């Protein structure tokens, strides 16, 4: 948890790689949507767009877009995370 608490962004491929940062309100999580549990978590919190398929030919573009959004307005992203946690 100490590690995740110090990160600016997490790009993870398994459940705990997204659940722990989400619980610590770390800005966004890009999870492997091919894992059913990960996809269900993203759907449950109302942000399926925070996920991507590992074999997606546009994965690099999605990651870069994700990072650009993070760099653009951190307060909005933190608000989205807080809202998703409250829900």
For each residue, the residues with C-beta under 8 A, 3 or more apart:
1: 4 5 20 24
2: 5 6
3: 6 7
4: 1 7 10 20 21 24 26
5: 1 2 24 26
6: 2 3
7: 3 4 10 21 26
8: 26 27 70
9: 26 27 28 30 66 67 70
10: 4 7 17 18 21 26 28 29 30
11: 29 30 63
12: 16 17 18 21 29 30 31 32
13: 17 31 32 35 54
14: 17 18 32 35 38
15: 18 19 35 37 38 41
16: 12 19 20
17: 10 12 13 14 20 21 29 31
18: 10 12 14 15 21 22 29 31 38 41 42
19: 15 16 22 23 41
20: 1 4 16 17 23 24
21: 4 7 10 12 17 18 24 26 29
22: 18 19 25 26 29 41 45 81 84 85
23: 19 20 85
24: 1 4 5 20 21
25: 22 78 81 82 85
26: 4 5 7 8 9 10 21 22 29 81
27: 8 9 70 74 77 78 81
28: 9 10 50 66 69 70 77 81
29: 10 11 12 17 18 21 22 26 50
30: 9 10 11 12 50 51 52 62 63 66
31: 12 13 17 18 35 38 39 41 42 50 51 52
32: 12 13 14 35 38 51 52 53 54
33: 38 39 42 48 51 52 53
34: 53 54 55
35: 13 14 15 31 32 38 39
36: 39 40
37: 15 40 41
38: 14 15 18 31 32 33 35 41 42 51
39: 31 33 35 36 42 43 48 51
40: 36 37 43 44
41: 15 18 19 22 31 37 38 44 45
42: 18 31 33 38 39 45 47 48 50 51
43: 39 40 46 48
44: 40 41
45: 22 41 42 84 85 87
46: 43 84 87
47: 42 50 80 84
48: 33 39 42 43 51
49:
50: 28 29 30 31 42 47
51: 30 31 32 33 38 39 42 48
52: 30 31 32 33 56 59 62 63
53: 32 33 34 56 59
54: 13 32 34 59
55: 34 59
56: 52 53 59 62
57:
58: 61 62
59: 52 53 54 55 56 62 63
60: 63 64
61: 58 64 65
62: 30 52 56 58 59 65 66
63: 11 30 52 59 60 66 67
64: 60 61 67 68
65: 61 62 68 69
66: 9 28 30 62 63 69 70
67: 9 63 64 70 71
68: 64 65 71 72
69: 28 65 66 72 73 77
70: 8 9 27 28 66 67 74 77
71: 67 68 74
72: 68 69
73: 69 76 77
74: 27 70 71 77 78
75: 78 79
76: 73 79 80
77: 27 28 69 70 73 74 80 81
78: 25 27 74 75 81 82
79: 75 76 82 83
80: 47 76 77 83 84
81: 22 25 26 27 28 77 78 84 85
82: 25 78 79 85 86
83: 79 80 86 87
84: 22 45 46 47 80 81 87
85: 22 23 25 45 81 82
86: 82 83
87: 45 46 83 84
